[in-house]
Amino acid sequence: MSALPGEQMNRIETFVAAAFAFAVSMLVISVDSIPSNFEELQGAAKNIPAFAASFAILAWIWHEHASWCRKYGLEDTRTIVLSCLLVFLVLVYIYPLRLMMQGLMGFLSQGWFPFDMDFEATWQVRFLFGFYAVGFLLLSLTFAGLFHHAAQKAAEIGLSDEETRIAKTEAIIWLSGASVCVLALLLCILVPSNWIGYTGFTYFLLFPQNFILREKVLKKVANKIIKPEGNNN
């Protein structure tokens, strides 16, 4: 690959990084007011696991976009639109993300960790899970669009054939992640009421799925870039 795709932060990466910093501050601000006694401090401390999980997901999304910027360095109109869409999705889904993580921690701790929302009807629970699934689906499609766009601009940014294939493979991996989100969405709509909470565990399929695709598909493609010494074929 040529030296064009940036070793320094471009304007898009800088903007997205600043937006993610703001998103993290929103995540902190969404926590209740400063504790005034020990009981309130103890209650606030119980929110730490949900905050940590939410922060980890935000950091992962930011890292994925930063890595894309460093690899391809594009700053054209489509890159701006997709990157702004990514920021929009993150800002919109800050609170639903925190609620989902609180729900997970509360489920794992059998209610010891707090959950800030009360539901009056089953459809409201379905709505929360569906809302989150749609957000993660759009996020996955946005990243798939970014990698597909990079593959289309291969000649302009100096990608080799194999590097172009890697970009296309990354797009496919994100599309496979989108399929998991579709499954989670369908489950939260169709499963019986007493099973709705378990539909959130659908997202854990992303871990084996991504591992298999990256180890068996992407790694195989990447290895073709490094040819054995003495092989001139």
C-alpha positions as CSV (number, residue, x, y, z in Angstrom):
1,M,0.0,0.0,0.0
2,S,1.2,3.5,-0.7
3,A,2.0,6.0,2.0
4,L,-1.1,8.1,1.2
5,P,-3.5,6.4,3.6
6,G,-2.4,8.4,6.5
7,E,0.0,7.9,9.3
8,Q,-1.5,11.0,10.9
9,M,-5.1,11.7,11.9
10,N,-7.1,13.2,9.1
11,R,-10.0,15.6,9.6
12,I,-12.6,12.9,9.6
13,E,-10.8,10.8,12.2
14,T,-10.3,13.8,14.4
15,F,-14.0,14.8,14.2
16,V,-15.2,11.3,15.0
17,A,-12.7,10.9,17.9
18,A,-14.0,14.2,19.4
19,A,-17.6,13.0,18.9
20,F,-16.8,9.8,20.7
21,A,-15.2,11.7,23.6
22,F,-18.4,13.7,23.8
23,A,-20.4,10.4,23.7
24,V,-18.5,9.1,26.7
25,S,-19.1,12.3,28.6
26,M,-22.8,11.9,27.9
27,L,-22.6,8.3,29.2
28,V,-21.1,9.7,32.4
29,I,-23.6,12.6,32.7
30,S,-26.5,10.1,32.2
31,V,-25.6,8.7,35.6
32,D,-27.5,10.2,38.6
33,S,-26.2,13.2,40.6
34,I,-23.2,13.1,42.8
35,P,-23.8,10.9,45.9
36,S,-24.4,12.8,49.1
37,N,-24.2,9.8,51.5
38,F,-22.7,6.3,51.7
39,E,-25.9,4.6,50.5
40,E,-26.0,6.7,47.4
41,L,-22.3,6.1,46.8
42,Q,-22.9,2.4,47.1
43,G,-25.8,2.6,44.6
44,A,-23.6,4.6,42.2
45,A,-20.9,2.0,42.4
46,K,-23.3,-0.6,41.3
47,N,-23.5,1.2,38.0
48,I,-19.8,0.8,37.3
49,P,-20.0,-2.6,35.5
50,A,-22.8,-1.3,33.1
51,F,-20.7,1.8,32.5
52,A,-17.6,-0.2,31.9
53,A,-19.4,-2.5,29.4
54,S,-20.9,0.5,27.6
55,F,-17.5,2.3,27.5
56,A,-15.8,-0.9,26.1
57,I,-18.4,-1.0,23.2
58,L,-17.9,2.7,22.4
59,A,-14.1,2.3,22.5
60,W,-14.3,-0.7,20.2
61,I,-16.5,1.2,17.7
62,W,-14.1,4.2,17.8
63,H,-11.1,1.9,17.3
64,E,-12.7,0.3,14.3
65,H,-13.3,3.6,12.7
66,A,-9.8,5.0,13.6
67,S,-8.2,1.8,12.1
68,W,-10.2,2.3,8.9
69,C,-9.0,5.9,8.7
70,R,-5.4,5.0,9.2
71,K,-5.6,2.2,6.6
72,Y,-7.4,4.2,3.8
73,G,-7.2,7.9,4.7
74,L,-10.3,8.8,2.6
75,E,-12.0,12.2,3.1
76,D,-14.4,12.3,0.2
77,T,-18.2,13.0,0.4
78,R,-19.2,9.4,1.0
79,T,-16.7,9.0,3.8
80,I,-18.0,12.1,5.4
81,V,-21.6,11.0,5.1
82,L,-20.9,7.5,6.5
83,S,-18.7,8.8,9.3
84,C,-21.4,11.4,10.3
85,L,-24.0,8.6,10.2
86,L,-21.8,6.6,12.6
87,V,-21.5,9.5,15.0
88,F,-25.3,10.1,14.8
89,L,-26.0,6.4,15.6
90,V,-23.6,6.5,18.6
91,L,-25.1,9.6,20.1
92,V,-28.7,8.4,19.6
93,Y,-28.0,5.0,21.1
94,I,-26.0,6.2,24.2
95,Y,-28.9,5.7,26.6
96,P,-30.3,2.5,25.0
97,L,-26.8,1.1,25.2
98,R,-26.5,1.9,28.9
99,L,-30.0,0.4,29.5
100,M,-29.0,-2.8,27.7
101,M,-25.8,-3.1,29.7
102,Q,-27.7,-2.5,32.9
103,G,-30.2,-5.2,32.0
104,L,-27.3,-7.6,31.3
105,M,-25.6,-6.9,34.6
106,G,-28.9,-7.1,36.4
107,F,-29.7,-10.4,34.8
108,L,-26.2,-11.9,35.6
109,S,-26.3,-10.6,39.2
110,Q,-30.0,-11.7,39.7
111,G,-31.0,-8.2,40.3
112,W,-28.2,-7.0,42.5
113,F,-27.0,-4.4,39.9
114,P,-29.6,-1.7,39.3
115,F,-31.8,-1.1,36.2
116,D,-33.1,2.4,35.8
117,M,-36.2,1.8,33.8
118,D,-39.6,0.4,34.7
119,F,-41.8,-1.3,32.1
120,E,-45.5,-1.3,32.2
121,A,-46.2,-3.7,29.3
122,T,-44.5,-6.4,27.4
123,W,-44.4,-4.4,24.1
124,Q,-42.2,-1.8,25.8
125,V,-39.6,-4.5,26.5
126,R,-39.8,-5.7,22.9
127,F,-39.4,-2.1,21.8
128,L,-36.2,-1.6,23.8
129,F,-34.6,-4.8,22.4
130,G,-35.9,-4.0,18.9
131,F,-34.6,-0.4,19.1
132,Y,-31.2,-1.6,20.1
133,A,-31.1,-4.3,17.4
134,V,-32.0,-1.7,14.7
135,G,-29.2,0.6,15.9
136,F,-26.6,-2.2,15.9
137,L,-27.8,-3.2,12.5
138,L,-27.4,0.3,11.1
139,L,-23.9,0.5,12.7
140,S,-22.8,-2.7,11.0
141,L,-24.2,-1.6,7.7
142,T,-22.3,1.7,8.1
143,F,-19.0,-0.1,8.6
144,A,-19.7,-2.4,5.7
145,G,-20.3,0.7,3.6
146,L,-17.0,2.2,4.6
147,F,-15.0,-0.9,3.7
148,H,-16.9,-1.4,0.5
149,H,-16.2,2.3,-0.4
150,A,-12.5,1.8,0.4
151,A,-12.4,-1.2,-2.0
152,Q,-14.0,0.9,-4.7
153,K,-11.4,3.6,-4.3
154,A,-8.5,1.0,-4.4
155,A,-6.8,2.5,-7.4
156,E,-7.0,6.0,-6.1
157,I,-5.4,5.2,-2.7
158,G,-2.9,2.7,-4.0
159,L,-4.3,-0.6,-2.7
160,S,-2.9,-3.8,-4.1
161,D,-5.3,-6.5,-5.4
162,E,-4.9,-8.5,-2.1
163,E,-5.5,-5.4,0.0
164,T,-8.6,-4.6,-2.0
165,R,-9.7,-8.2,-1.3
166,I,-9.1,-7.7,2.4
167,A,-11.3,-4.5,2.3
168,K,-14.1,-6.5,0.6
169,T,-13.7,-9.3,3.1
170,E,-14.0,-6.8,6.0
171,A,-17.3,-5.5,4.4
172,I,-18.6,-9.1,4.3
173,I,-17.7,-9.6,8.0
174,W,-19.7,-6.5,9.0
175,L,-22.6,-7.7,6.8
176,S,-22.5,-11.0,8.7
177,G,-22.7,-9.0,11.9
178,A,-25.7,-7.3,10.5
179,S,-27.3,-10.7,10.0
180,V,-27.0,-11.4,13.7
181,C,-28.8,-8.1,14.5
182,V,-31.6,-9.1,12.1
183,L,-31.9,-12.4,14.0
184,A,-32.0,-10.5,17.4
185,L,-34.7,-8.2,16.0
186,L,-36.8,-11.1,14.8
187,L,-36.4,-13.0,18.1
188,C,-37.4,-10.0,20.2
189,I,-40.6,-9.7,18.1
190,L,-41.6,-13.3,17.9
191,V,-40.5,-15.1,21.0
192,P,-42.9,-15.6,24.0
193,S,-43.0,-12.9,26.6
194,N,-41.1,-14.8,29.2
195,W,-38.2,-15.4,26.8
196,I,-37.7,-11.8,25.6
197,G,-34.8,-11.1,28.0
198,Y,-32.8,-14.0,26.5
199,T,-32.8,-12.5,23.0
200,G,-30.1,-10.1,24.1
201,F,-27.7,-13.0,24.3
202,T,-28.0,-13.3,20.5
203,Y,-25.2,-10.7,20.2
204,F,-22.8,-13.1,21.7
205,L,-22.9,-15.0,18.4
206,L,-20.8,-12.1,17.0
207,F,-17.7,-13.4,18.9
208,P,-17.5,-16.9,17.4
209,Q,-18.7,-15.6,14.0
210,N,-16.1,-12.9,13.8
211,F,-13.4,-15.2,15.0
212,I,-14.2,-17.8,12.4
213,L,-14.4,-15.3,9.6
214,R,-11.2,-13.5,10.5
215,E,-9.2,-16.6,11.2
216,K,-10.5,-18.7,8.3
217,V,-11.3,-16.1,5.7
218,L,-9.5,-12.8,6.3
219,K,-6.3,-14.4,7.6
220,K,-6.2,-16.6,4.5
221,V,-6.5,-13.6,2.3
222,A,-3.9,-11.6,4.2
223,N,-1.4,-14.5,4.0
224,K,-1.4,-14.3,0.2
225,I,0.2,-10.9,0.5
226,I,3.3,-12.3,2.1
227,K,4.8,-14.7,-0.5
228,P,7.4,-17.2,0.5
229,E,11.0,-16.2,-0.2
230,G,12.3,-17.5,-3.5
231,N,8.8,-17.9,-4.9
232,N,8.6,-15.8,-8.1
233,N,5.5,-17.4,-9.4
